[in-house]
Amino acid sequence: SKHSSFPDEASAPAPQGVCLGHKGEGYGMCWSQHQEGKLVTCSEDKTVCLWDVNQVVSAKTGAANGTQIKPVSIFSGHHDVVEDVDWHHRDVNLIGSVGDDRSIRIWDVRKENPNQSVHCIQQAHEQDINSIAFNPVNEFLLATGSSDKTVALWDMRNLKCRIQTLRGHTDQVYNVEWAPHNESILASCSSDRRVGIWDLSRIGMEQTQEDAEDGPPELLFLHGGHTSKVSDISFNRNDEWTIASVSEDNVFQVWNMAEEIYADEEETMSIDDEGNGDALGDDDLE
């Protein structure tokens, strides 16, 4: 890196590049997994911006510190604060955004400065939508988390209605994230001080009355170690079932579930594989 690991405290901050384009507070952001240097951001100004930072961060061309970067494209269409953005894991040209206007919008980044999305789901939730996440394996599946206390699952082949509602939180859902090691595992964090781990392959499974009191069958685990609102979560990509979570009381936790919980899950997945089953096949989404 061209920057010192321990910058001089007396010197002013000197970032390589400064992205100038939004007119309000910034919220979500996501790097493209397909093209180096491509970034999307969203803001209080009701827009999504696409950036190309290659010229600034390139080791060959280089750039003076503080170089200003203008957006490649500005996506206008939301009618309120845009809370989160995500880049599709399979389609290089698709991004998704959600916001306080309760809409989900899918954009094509090849269109310059569009004011209309490729797909739009109006009133997708009953309250503000805070998070969106495309499934890393199943190209048709995406999840959203909302202030209405629910997580919704959507099939991009038919966005007229959600395919499943995950209920288990008692307050607004701040963020959702798919597990990198298992396409049916989803995590959510909430203002209720809990992190939920969901297993979509368990949807519709029979439960005893005692088990049903703890939540729906797809709610694999609830982490209750925080004492304040949990604002973000992240799976460890190098260590399955290890999760990090942070809360508004400045507490950062790294944890995993008891082995017997996910060991039973992996055994079920193994049986499905041997029977040529699919934990999340196309038929399940139709």
N, C-alpha and C positions, 0 to 999 in steps of 0.2 A: 504494500500500500504506500502511496505517496504521502499519506498523513501519519504523523507520529501517534503511537499508541497512547502517549501521555502528552497532550498539547500544552503549550505554555499557558498557564492560568492568566497571565497578564495580556495575552493576545486575544483579539476578537475572534469569534467563530468564523471559520473559513471553509464552507462546504464547496465541493467541486462545482456543483450546479444548483441552481435555484429554479424550481418550476413555478412559473408565474402564469396564471390563467384563471384560477378560481377567484371569486369575489366574496367568499364567505369561509367559515371554518371548514377544515377538511376532516373527513371521517374515515371511510374505508379505502383501502388500496390493495392492488394485487398485481404482481409481476406475471408476465406471460411465461408459460412453461414451454412455449413453442419458438419464440423469437427473442433473442437476447436484447436486453435494453428496452423492451416495450413494457409500459406500465399504465395501468388505469387507476384513476382516483375518483372519489365522489365528495360532494360538498354540501354545505348548508345553502349554497346558492342555487340548488335544484338541478345541477348539471353533473355529468360524468365527463372527465377529460382523459384523452389518450395521449401519452408522451413517448418520445423516443430519446433516450438519454445516451445513446451510443457515442455521439460525437464528443460528449463531455467526459465520459468515463473511459474512453478508449485509451489504452496504453500507448498506441502508435501515434494518434493525432494529438491527444492531450488537450487541455484547455485551462485557462487561467481560473483560479479559484473564484467562485461567485458568478460564474458564467450563467446568464439567464437562458432558460429553456422555455419556449412557447409550445403550447399543446398542438399536436398534429391534428386533432379533431376534438370538437366539443359536442357532446350528445345532450340535446335538450328535449324534454318531454315530461319529466316529472313535474308535479305541481306543488311539491313541498320538499323538505330536506331529504337528500339522498343519503341513506345510512350506510350502505354496504355495496360492494361490487365483487364479482368473481369472474375468472376467466375459465371458459369451458376447457376441460382436460383433453378432449379429443378433436374438437373443431377449432382450428387456429383463429378463425374469424369471429367467433361468438363470445360475447361477454354478457353478464347479467347484472342487473341492479335492482335494489329495493329501497323503499323510503317511507316517509311519514304520510305520503298520500295513499298508502296501503296497496300500492301496485307493484307488480313484478314486471320488469321490462327486459327483453332480450334484444341485444343490439348486434349489428354487423359492422365490424370495425373498418371494413372496406368502404363504407359510405362516409363521405366527408361532411362533417358538421350536420348530421341529421337532426330533425326535430320530431321524428316519428320512429319508434322502435319497430323491429321486425315482428315481435310478438309482445302483447301487453295483456296482463291479467289485472283488470280493475277490481278493487275491493277483494283482494286475495285473502286478506285477514280482516278481523273485526277492529283491529287497532294497528298502530304503527308497525311496520316490518323492519326489524333491526339487523337481520343477517340473511345471507344467501350462500349456498355451497353446492356446486356441481359435484356429482359422484365421480370419483377418479377412474372408475372402471366401467360402470354402466352409463353409456353416453346419453341415455334418455332421462335419467333420474336426477332431480335436484331437490334440495331441502331449504326451507325458510323458517326463521324463528321470529316470533312476534311478541309485542307487548300484551297480546291477548292471552298469554300464558301457554300457547301451543307451538308445536313444531309441525309444519305441513310438508308432505311429500307430493311431488308433482312429476308427471310424465310429459316430456316435451313433445310427444307425438299427439297428445290431446290435452291442451292446457285449459279446457273449458271448466274443469273442476279438479280439485285435488284428489289423489288416489288414497291418501291416508292422513289422519290427524293423530299426532302423538300427544297424549295428555298425561301429565305427571308432575309438572311444575305448578306451583301455587302463586307465582308472580311472573312478571314479564321476562321473556327469554331474550338474552342479549346476543348470544352467538351460537352457531352450529358448525361442526366440523366433522368430516368423514374420516374414518380410520384408514391409514394408508395400507394396512396389511389385510383388510377384510372389507369387501364391498358392502356388506350388510350391516356394519357397525357404524353408528353415528353418535356423536357426543353433543350435548347442549349445556349451556350454563345460564344461570338465571339470577334475578334479583332476590329469589327466595333462599339464597346462600347454598344452593345445591348444584352439582354437576350430574347430569343424567347420561347414562350410557344405554343406548337403544340397540336392539338386535332385530332388524327387519324380518329375518327368517322366522321369528317367533310370532309374527302377527297372525292372529286367528287360532293360536294353540289353546287347547282346553286347560282350564285352571281349576284348582280346588277353591272353595270359598275362602279359605285361609290365605291362599296365595293372592287371590283377587283383591284382598284388603290392602296388599302392599303395592298394588298398581297393576297395569295391564301386562300381559305376557311378554310384550316386546320391550318393556322397561327392565333391562338386564341388571342395572345397578344404579344406586343413587349415592354419590359421594357427599357426605355431610360434614366435612372437616373444616369448612370456612365459617366464620362468624359475621361476615358481611357480604354484600352483594358480589357475586362472582362475575367479573367483567370480561374475561377471556380464557380460552382453553387451547391446548395444542397437544397433539399426539407426537410421541417420539418416533421418528421414522426409522431409527436404528434399533429400537428395543420395543418389541410388541407389548401392548397393554400398559406401557408407561405413559402417563399423562401429566402435563403441567397445567396449573390453573392459578389465576391471580384474582385478588378481590380488592374492593375499594378501601379496605383498611390497611393497604400496603403489605399484604401477606402474599407470598409466593410459595406454592406447594408443588412438590413432585411426588406422585403416588401411583399405585396400581391396585387393582382389585385382588381379593383373595384368590389364590390359584384355583380353588375348586369351582369358582364361578365361571371363569373363562375356560377352564379345562373341560368342563361339561359342554361348553359351547363348541370348542374345537373338535371334540369327539362327535358331536352332532354333525358338524360340517364334514368330517371325514366320512361318516356314513352316507351323507348326501352325495359326496363325490364318487364313492364306490358304486352307488346306484345310479350314476349318471345324472344325479339331481343338480339343480341350480338354486342356490340360496336366494337368488334374485333374478329369476328368468323373465323373459319377455312376457310370458303368459301371466305372470304375477302382476304385471303393470297394466294390463288391459282391463 
